[in-house]
Amino acid sequence: MATATYAYPAGSVVFHVNAVTGVREAIVSAVNINVTLANGTVINYNIAYKNSVYGIATVLESVLYNDIDLALAAYKPLVDLP
């Protein structure tokens, strides 16, 4: 049987980076791993935002960070003007 590794287990506190909504703190509620021949392994996380009216979202691992400083560093290029 194949195994897949992922960065954030359910219950982890993460920071979601988005160009429109900024950096928001969330808790991972579930991890979804999909494997297809066409796309390979895709890891999505169901997250619930803390102190937010936006509620829940399903996001890729590439936009989540476990450290606020890393999240802010990833967000900065998204909003800096050329």
C-alpha distances in whole Angstrom, upper triangle without the diagonal:
4,7,10,13,17,20,22,20,22,26,26,29,29,32,32,34,35,38,40,39,39,37,36,34,32,29,25,25,21,19,17,14,15,13,15,16,20,19,16,15,18,18,21,22,25,28,31,34,36,40,39,41,38,35,32,30,26,26,24,23,26,28,28,29,29,33,36,37,34,34,38,38,35,38,41,40,40,43,45,48,48
4,7,10,14,17,19,18,21,24,24,27,27,29,28,30,32,35,37,36,36,34,33,32,29,27,23,23,20,17,15,12,12,10,13,14,17,16,13,11,14,15,18,20,22,25,29,32,34,38,37,38,35,33,30,27,24,23,21,20,22,25,24,26,26,30,33,34,31,31,35,34,32,34,37,37,36,39,41,44,44
4,7,10,14,15,15,17,21,20,24,23,26,26,27,29,33,35,34,33,31,30,29,26,24,20,20,17,14,13,10,12,11,14,16,18,17,13,11,13,13,16,17,20,23,26,29,31,34,34,36,33,31,27,25,22,21,19,17,20,22,21,23,23,26,29,31,28,28,32,31,29,31,34,34,34,37,39,42,42
4,7,10,12,12,15,18,18,21,20,22,22,24,26,29,31,30,29,27,27,25,23,21,17,18,15,11,11,8,10,10,13,15,17,15,11,8,10,9,12,14,17,19,23,25,28,31,31,33,30,28,24,22,19,17,15,13,16,19,18,19,19,23,26,27,24,24,28,28,25,28,31,30,30,33,35,38,39
4,7,9,10,13,16,15,18,17,19,20,21,24,27,29,28,27,25,24,23,20,19,15,17,14,11,11,9,12,12,16,18,19,17,13,10,11,9,12,13,16,18,21,23,25,29,29,31,28,26,23,21,18,17,14,11,14,17,15,16,16,19,23,24,21,21,25,25,23,25,28,28,28,31,33,36,37
4,6,7,11,13,12,14,13,16,16,18,20,24,26,25,23,21,20,19,17,15,12,14,11,8,10,9,12,13,17,19,20,17,14,11,10,7,10,10,13,14,18,20,22,25,25,27,25,23,20,18,15,13,11,8,11,13,12,12,13,16,19,21,18,18,22,22,20,22,25,25,25,28,30,33,34
4,7,10,12,9,11,10,13,14,16,19,22,24,23,21,18,18,16,15,13,11,13,12,10,12,12,15,17,20,22,23,19,17,14,13,10,11,10,13,14,17,18,20,23,23,26,23,22,19,17,15,13,11,8,10,12,9,9,9,13,16,17,15,15,19,19,17,19,23,23,23,26,28,31,32
4,7,8,6,8,8,11,12,15,18,22,23,21,20,17,16,14,12,10,7,10,9,8,11,12,16,18,21,24,25,21,19,16,14,10,10,8,11,11,13,15,16,20,21,23,21,19,16,15,13,12,11,8,11,12,9,9,8,12,15,17,15,15,18,19,18,19,23,24,23,26,28,32,33
4,6,6,9,10,14,15,18,21,25,26,24,23,20,18,15,13,10,7,8,8,7,11,12,16,18,22,25,26,22,20,17,15,12,11,9,11,11,13,16,17,21,21,24,22,19,16,16,14,14,14,11,15,15,12,13,11,15,18,20,19,18,22,23,21,23,26,28,27,29,32,35,37
4,6,9,10,14,15,18,21,25,25,23,22,20,17,14,11,8,5,5,5,7,10,13,17,20,23,26,27,24,22,19,17,13,12,9,9,9,11,13,15,18,19,21,19,16,14,14,13,14,14,13,16,16,13,14,13,16,19,22,20,19,23,24,23,24,27,29,27,30,33,36,38
4,7,9,13,15,18,21,25,25,22,22,18,16,12,10,6,5,6,8,10,14,17,20,23,27,30,30,27,26,22,20,16,15,11,11,9,10,12,12,16,17,20,19,16,14,15,15,15,16,15,18,17,14,14,12,15,17,20,20,18,22,24,23,23,27,29,28,29,32,35,38
4,6,10,12,16,19,22,23,21,19,16,14,11,8,6,5,8,10,11,14,17,20,23,26,29,30,26,25,21,19,15,14,11,11,9,11,12,12,16,17,20,19,16,15,15,15,14,15,13,15,15,11,10,8,11,13,17,16,15,18,20,19,20,24,25,25,27,29,33,35
4,7,10,13,16,20,21,18,16,13,11,7,6,5,7,10,12,13,17,19,22,25,28,31,31,28,27,23,20,17,15,12,12,9,10,10,9,13,14,18,17,15,14,14,15,14,15,13,15,13,10,9,7,9,10,14,14,12,15,18,17,18,21,23,22,24,26,30,32
4,7,10,13,17,18,15,13,10,8,6,5,6,7,11,13,13,16,18,21,24,27,29,29,25,24,21,18,15,13,10,11,9,10,9,10,13,14,17,15,15,13,13,13,12,12,10,12,10,6,6,5,7,8,12,11,9,12,15,14,14,17,20,19,20,23,26,29
4,6,10,13,14,12,10,6,5,5,6,8,10,13,15,15,18,20,22,25,28,30,29,26,25,22,19,16,14,12,13,10,11,9,10,13,13,16,14,14,13,12,13,11,12,11,11,8,6,5,6,7,6,10,9,6,9,12,11,11,14,16,15,17,19,23,25
4,7,10,11,9,8,5,5,6,7,10,10,14,15,15,17,18,21,23,26,28,27,23,23,21,17,15,12,11,11,9,10,9,11,13,12,15,12,13,11,10,11,8,10,9,9,6,5,7,9,10,9,12,11,7,10,12,10,10,13,15,13,15,18,21,23
4,7,9,8,6,5,7,9,11,14,14,17,18,18,19,20,22,24,26,29,27,23,24,21,18,16,14,13,14,12,14,12,14,16,14,16,14,15,14,12,13,10,11,11,9,5,6,8,11,11,10,11,10,6,8,10,7,6,10,11,9,11,14,17,20
4,6,5,5,6,8,12,13,16,16,19,20,19,20,21,23,25,26,29,27,23,24,22,19,17,15,15,15,14,15,13,15,17,14,16,13,15,14,12,13,10,11,12,11,7,10,12,15,15,13,15,13,10,10,12,9,7,10,11,8,10,13,16,18
4,6,6,8,11,15,16,20,20,23,23,23,23,25,26,28,29,31,28,25,26,25,22,21,19,18,19,17,18,16,18,19,17,17,15,18,17,15,16,14,14,16,14,10,13,15,18,18,15,16,15,12,11,12,10,7,9,9,6,7,10,12,15
4,6,9,11,15,16,20,21,23,24,24,24,26,27,29,30,32,30,27,28,27,23,22,20,19,19,17,18,15,17,17,15,15,13,16,16,14,16,14,16,18,16,13,15,17,20,20,17,18,18,14,14,16,13,10,12,13,9,9,13,14,17
4,7,8,11,13,17,18,20,22,22,23,25,26,29,31,33,31,28,29,27,23,22,19,18,17,15,15,12,14,14,11,12,10,13,13,12,15,13,16,17,16,12,14,15,18,18,15,17,17,13,13,15,13,10,13,14,11,11,15,17,20
4,6,10,13,16,18,20,22,22,24,25,27,30,31,34,32,28,29,27,23,22,19,18,18,15,15,12,14,14,12,14,12,15,15,14,16,14,16,16,15,11,12,13,15,15,12,13,13,10,9,12,10,7,9,12,9,9,13,15,18
4,7,10,13,15,18,20,20,22,24,26,28,31,33,31,28,28,26,22,20,18,16,16,13,13,11,11,13,12,14,13,14,14,14,15,13,15,14,13,10,9,10,12,11,8,10,10,7,7,10,9,7,10,13,11,12,15,18,21
4,6,10,12,15,17,18,20,23,25,28,30,33,32,28,28,26,22,20,17,14,14,11,10,7,8,9,8,11,10,11,11,11,14,12,15,14,15,11,10,10,11,11,9,12,13,9,10,13,13,11,14,16,15,15,18,21,24
4,7,10,13,16,17,19,22,25,28,30,33,32,29,28,25,22,19,17,14,13,9,9,6,6,8,9,12,11,11,11,12,14,13,15,14,15,12,10,10,9,10,9,12,13,10,12,15,14,13,16,19,18,18,21,25,27
4,7,9,12,14,16,19,22,25,28,31,30,27,27,23,20,17,14,11,10,6,5,4,5,9,9,12,11,9,9,10,11,11,13,13,15,12,9,10,10,12,11,15,15,12,15,18,16,16,19,21,20,21,24,27,30
4,6,9,11,15,18,21,24,27,30,30,27,26,22,20,16,13,10,9,5,5,6,7,11,12,14,13,11,9,11,12,12,14,13,16,14,11,11,10,13,14,17,17,15,17,20,19,19,22,24,23,24,27,31,33
4,6,8,11,14,17,20,23,27,27,23,23,19,16,13,10,7,6,4,7,9,11,14,15,17,15,12,10,10,10,10,12,11,14,13,10,11,11,14,15,19,18,16,19,21,19,20,23,25,23,25,28,32,34
4,7,10,14,17,20,23,27,27,24,23,20,17,14,11,8,5,5,7,10,12,15,15,17,15,12,9,10,10,12,14,13,17,16,13,15,15,18,19,23,21,19,22,25,23,23,27,28,26,28,31,34,37
4,7,10,13,17,20,23,24,21,20,16,14,11,9,6,5,7,10,13,15,19,19,20,17,14,11,11,9,11,12,12,16,16,14,16,16,19,21,24,22,20,24,26,23,24,28,29,27,29,32,35,37
4,7,10,13,17,20,21,18,16,13,11,7,6,5,6,9,12,15,18,21,21,22,19,17,13,12,9,10,10,10,13,14,13,15,15,19,21,23,21,20,23,25,22,23,27,27,26,29,31,34,36
4,6,10,13,17,17,15,14,10,8,6,5,6,8,11,15,18,20,24,23,24,21,18,15,12,9,10,10,10,14,15,14,17,18,22,23,26,23,22,25,26,23,24,28,28,26,29,32,35,36
4,7,10,14,14,12,10,7,6,5,6,9,11,14,18,21,24,27,26,27,24,22,18,16,12,12,10,11,14,16,15,18,19,23,25,27,24,23,26,27,24,25,29,29,27,30,33,35,36
4,7,10,11,9,8,6,5,6,8,11,13,17,20,23,26,30,28,29,25,24,20,17,13,13,12,13,15,17,18,21,22,26,28,29,26,25,28,29,25,27,30,29,28,31,34,36,37
4,7,9,7,5,4,6,9,11,15,17,20,24,27,30,33,32,32,29,27,23,21,17,16,14,15,17,19,20,23,24,28,30,31,28,27,30,30,27,29,32,31,29,33,35,37,38
4,5,5,5,7,8,12,14,17,20,23,27,29,32,36,34,34,31,29,26,22,19,18,16,17,19,21,23,25,27,31,32,34,30,29,32,32,29,30,33,32,30,34,36,38,38
4,6,6,9,11,15,17,21,23,26,30,32,36,39,37,37,34,33,29,26,22,21,19,20,21,23,25,28,30,33,35,36,32,31,34,34,30,32,35,33,32,35,37,39,38
4,6,9,11,15,17,20,23,26,29,31,35,38,36,36,32,32,28,25,21,20,17,19,19,22,24,27,29,32,34,35,31,30,33,32,29,30,33,31,29,33,35,36,36
4,6,7,11,13,17,20,23,26,28,31,34,32,33,29,29,25,21,18,16,14,15,16,18,20,23,26,28,30,31,27,26,29,28,25,26,29,27,26,30,32,33,33
4,7,10,13,17,20,22,26,28,31,35,33,34,30,29,26,22,18,17,14,14,15,18,20,22,24,27,29,30,27,26,29,28,25,27,30,28,27,31,33,34,34
4,7,10,13,16,19,23,25,28,31,30,31,28,26,23,20,16,14,11,11,13,16,17,19,21,24,26,28,24,23,27,26,23,25,28,27,26,30,32,34,34
4,7,10,13,16,20,22,25,28,27,27,24,23,19,16,12,11,8,9,10,13,14,17,19,22,24,25,22,21,24,24,21,22,26,25,23,27,29,31,32
4,7,10,13,17,19,22,25,24,25,22,20,17,14,10,9,6,6,9,11,11,14,16,19,21,23,20,19,22,22,19,21,24,24,22,26,28,31,32
4,7,9,13,15,19,22,20,21,18,17,13,10,6,5,5,6,9,10,10,13,15,19,20,22,19,18,21,22,19,20,23,23,21,24,27,30,31
4,6,10,12,15,19,18,19,16,14,10,8,5,5,6,7,10,10,9,12,13,17,18,21,18,16,20,21,18,19,23,23,21,24,27,30,32
4,7,10,13,16,15,16,13,11,7,6,4,7,9,10,13,12,11,14,15,18,19,22,20,18,21,23,20,20,24,25,23,25,28,31,33
4,6,9,13,12,13,11,9,6,5,6,8,10,11,14,12,10,12,13,16,16,19,18,16,18,21,19,18,22,24,21,23,27,29,32
4,7,10,9,10,9,6,4,7,9,11,14,14,17,14,13,14,15,17,17,20,20,17,19,22,20,20,23,25,23,24,27,30,33
4,6,6,8,7,6,6,8,11,12,15,15,17,14,12,14,14,15,14,18,18,15,17,20,19,17,21,23,21,21,25,28,30
4,6,9,9,8,9,12,15,15,18,18,20,17,14,15,14,15,14,18,18,16,17,20,20,18,21,24,22,23,26,29,32
4,7,9,9,11,14,17,18,21,21,22,19,17,18,17,18,16,19,21,18,18,22,22,20,22,25,23,23,26,29,32
4,5,6,9,12,15,16,19,20,21,18,17,18,18,19,17,20,21,17,18,22,21,18,21,24,21,21,25,27,30
4,5,9,12,15,17,21,22,23,20,19,21,21,22,20,23,24,20,21,24,23,21,23,25,23,22,26,28,31
4,6,8,12,13,17,19,20,17,16,19,20,21,19,22,22,19,20,23,21,19,22,23,20,21,24,26,30
4,7,11,13,17,18,20,17,16,18,19,21,20,23,23,19,21,24,22,21,24,26,23,23,27,29,32
4,7,10,13,15,17,15,14,17,18,20,19,23,22,19,21,23,21,20,23,25,22,23,27,29,32
4,6,10,12,14,12,12,15,17,19,19,22,20,17,20,22,19,18,22,23,20,22,25,27,30
4,7,10,12,11,11,15,16,19,20,22,20,17,20,22,19,19,22,23,20,22,26,28,30
4,7,8,7,8,12,14,17,17,20,17,14,17,19,15,16,19,19,17,20,23,25,27
4,5,6,7,11,14,16,17,19,16,14,17,18,14,15,19,19,17,20,23,25,26
4,6,5,8,11,14,15,17,14,12,16,16,13,15,18,18,17,20,23,26,27
4,6,8,11,13,15,15,12,11,14,14,10,12,15,15,14,18,20,22,23
4,7,10,12,12,14,11,8,11,12,9,10,13,13,12,15,18,20,22
4,7,9,10,12,10,7,11,12,10,11,15,15,15,17,20,23,25
4,6,7,9,7,6,9,10,9,11,14,15,15,18,20,23,25
4,7,9,8,8,11,12,12,14,17,19,19,21,23,26,28
4,6,5,6,9,10,11,12,15,17,18,19,21,24,26
4,5,5,6,9,10,10,12,15,16,17,18,22,24
4,5,5,6,9,10,11,14,15,16,17,20,22
4,5,5,6,9,10,12,13,15,16,20,21
4,5,5,6,9,11,11,13,15,18,20
4,5,5,6,9,10,11,12,16,18
4,5,5,8,10,11,11,15,16
4,6,7,7,10,11,15,16
4,6,5,7,9,12,15
4,5,6,6,10,12
4,5,5,8,9
4,6,8,10
4,6,9
4,6
4
